[in-house]
Amino acid sequence: MSAWEKLAALPREIVLTIVLIAMIVPAIRPFGLPIMVGKMSKDWYNTVDSLPEGSIVLFDIGFGSGGYPTLGPCAVAALHQMFEKHLKIIIMATALEGSMMYPLIMEKVKPEKNYGAVYGKDYVFLGYIAGAQTAMAAVLGDIHTAVKEDYYGTPIDQIPLLKEVKGPESYDLVAYLTTDGGIAEGWVYQAYSRYKLTVVGGFLSMMTPSLKPYYDAGALKGILDGIKGAADMEYMTHHPGDALRATDILSATQTIVLIFIAIGNISYWGARLSKKEGES
């Protein structure tokens, strides 16, 4: 057997082991490999980046455990940027499980440790507010009437951050992440159409085709498109996490597969040429 034939006959156990290693290594420690950042993600990032320090953001967790693997990384990366910019963040949940997602997200962001943020002064969590668009309209219109206390039971009038909110004009940005099409459109109707507020949204990739027209029309200033949007944000904020980890695994394994395809083709043609030379 020629050297070319030996190369082509590489045991598949070796091939699969190499592919497995290419999956395990970035899973343990993400490489943060360069990626092509999408324009919609870049627009979300730039919209937030343009806000002056101290701007007030209304941030909605509109997803539960089913959407966490995709939108959880989006929320973590987005909040990293907002806390780095020293924005004031009012967090609420239009999803029933949103209150369960909040501690998972904040455990990764660690605003107190990483950014010196103070709860009640720099950010607050209102918990789940029922009613979808009714809840949105209430919080945007008069938060002091809509909510009497935060998630932890502290009266609204005792929270310094909320004393700064007088009405819709107090919000500099509305940002939401959701798996619900009604919630995704609801924020456009209530925040943009009604009050002309700046709105950015994120959702599952399968929802993007039906919601992108709002972005094209300028109603949404930026979009995080599922796990790709999460990876974009992690890359732009320099906080690699679950999304870039998944992207690194995909990039590493596909690169290995392409290398083996190239080796297979090279060995095939090399063996044919060697055979022809031997016959001549």
N, C-alpha and C positions, 0 to 999 in steps of 0.2 A: 504494500500500500504506500502510495507516494505521500509526501508531506501535505500536499493539497487535499488529498482524500482523507488523511487523518484529521485535518482541520475541519473538514465538512462533517466528519463523523464524531465530533465532540459530544460526549455523553450528555444527554438531556438533564441528568441529575446536576451536572456542573452548571449548565445554563440556568436551570431553575433556582439553584442555590445563589447564583450571582444576582438574579432578578429579585430574590427574596431579600438579600442583603441591601439591594438598592431601595427596597421598600422600608426596611427596618431602620436604617441609619437616619434618613430624614424624619421618620416618625418620632425618633428619640430626640433628635436635635435638628430642627429645620435649618436648611442652608440659607434661606432667604434669597434664592436665585432671582435674578432680574426677570421681570415679567412685563408684558405690554399692558400698560394701564389704559382702561377704557375711558372714552371721553365723558360718559355719564358719571362715572366714579370720580373722575378728575374735577368735574363741575361741582359735585357734592363737596369735595375737599376744598376747592377754591371758595365756594360760598361760605363755608364755615371759617376758612382762613381769613376772609375779608372782614369778619366781624371784629369790632374793637373790643378790648378787654372789658369785662363787666357786662357785656350784652346778655340779655335773657333769652334762653332757649327753652321751648316746650318740647320735651322728648317723650314719645309714646312707644311703649313696649307692647306691640299688638300681636304677639305670638306666644305660643305655649311650648310645651316639651317637644311636640312634633316638628315645630319650626326652629327649635334651638340649634340643631347641628348646622343649619345654614345661616340663620339670622343672628344667632348668638355671637359668632365672631364679628359680624357686621357691627353689632351694638358695642362690643368691647373696643374695637378699633375706632369707631366713631366717638365714643366717650373719651378715649385717650386723647384724641385731638382736641376735643372741647375743653377738657380739664387743663391740657397744656396751654391753651389759649386763655385760661382763667376766665371762662364764661360762667355765667350763673345758669344752672340747669334745674328745671322743674320737670321731674320725671313722673309719668303716670302710666297706667296700663288700661288699654281698651280690650285686652284679652283677659279672660277669666284667670288663666294660668300665669298672666304677666307678673303677678306678685311673687310667684314661685321662681320665675326667671331672674327677677331683679337681684337677689343675693348671689346667684351664680355669676351674673355679669360683673357685679361690683367686686366680688372676690378676686376677679382677674384684673380689674382696673386698679383697685386699691387707691382711691383718690386721696385719702388722708396720708398714706405712707408715701406715695409717689409724687403728689402735687401739693401737699399741705392743705388740701381742701377741708372745709369745716361744714359738717352737716347742719342744715338750717340757715347757714349764711351763704354758702357757695352752691349747695345743691339740696334738694329735698325730694322725697318720694311720697306721692299721694296715694299709691296703691291702685287697686282696680276700681274704675268708675264705670258703672253700668250705663247702657243706653246708646252706645255707638255714637251716631251723629248728634244725638241729644246731649250726650256727655261732652262732646267736642264743643258744641255751641255754648254750653254752660260754662266750661272752663275758660274758653276764649272770651266770652262776654263778661262774666263776673265770677272769678274764681272763689271769692269770699262767700258768695251765695251758694255756689255749686258744691263746695267742699268745706266742711266744718273743722276737720282735723286731718293730719297726715296719717300715713300708714301705721305709725307707732302710737297714735292717739294724742299727739300734741296739738292743741288748738291752733288753728290757722293764724289767729291774731298774735300768737306768741312766737311765730317763726319769722325772723328778720327778712329773709329773702322774699317771702310772700307779701310783706308790707310794701315792697317796691312795685308790686303788680296792681295796677289800678283798672286796667281794661285791655282790650285787644292791642292797643297802641303800645303797651308795655313789652310785648313780645317782639324780639328782633328776628327770631327764626322759629319755625315749627319743623321738627324732624320726627319721622316715624318709621318704624320697621314692622311689617305685618304680613301675615299669611292669608288675610281676609280681604277679598276684593272690595267689599263694601266699606271697610275701614280705609283702604287705600284711596278710594275715590272720595270718601267722606271728608278726609282732611283737605283735599283739593277744594271741595265745595265750601266747607266751613271756614277754612283759614285763608285760602287764596281768593275764591270767588266773592266771598262775603266781605272780607276785611283787607284784601290785597296784601296779605302777609307773605313773606318769603318762605317757601316750603320745599323741603327735600324729602324724598321717600325711598324706602328699600323694601323689597319683597322677593318672593320666590321667582326664579327665572321663568317659569311657565306663565307667570302673571305679567311679565314685562311687555309682550306684544300688545296686550290690551290696554296697558297703562302708559306706554311710551308716548302716545299722542299728546298727553298732558305735558310731557317734557318738551316735545317738539313745539308745542304752543306756548311754552314759557311758564305754565302754571306750576310745574315742578322744575326747580333750578338744578337739581341733580338727582341721580338714581343710583342706588346700590343694587346691582342685578345678581341676587342670590350669592352663591359661594364665590363667584368670580368677582363680584363687587366687594365682598369681604376681603379677598386676597389683595385686591387693588388697594383698599384702605390700609391693610396691615403693612403693605409695602411702602405706601406713601408716608405713613406715620412712623415707620421704622419700629413697629411693634409686631414682629412675626408671631403668629399664633396658629390656631387650628386650620385656618383657611390656607395660609402659605405652606403649612405642613402638608396639607393635601395636595397643593400645587407642586411642591417639591417632590413628593412621592410620585406623582404622575409624570413630572418632567424626568426624574431619574430613571424610572422604569421604562418609559418610552425611549429614552436615549439608549439604554442598554439593549432594548429590542431592536432599535434601528442599527446599532453596531453589529448585532448578531446577524441581522438581515444582510448587511454589507459584507460581513465575513463569509456568509453562506454563498453570496453571489461571486465574491472574489475567488473563493476556493473552487466553486463549480467551473468558472471559466479558466482558472489556473490549471485544474485537472484536465480539462478538454485540450488546452494548448499543449500540456505536457504529453498527453496521449498522441496528439498529432505529430509532435516532434519525434516521439519514439517510433511511430510508424514510418516516418520519412527517413 
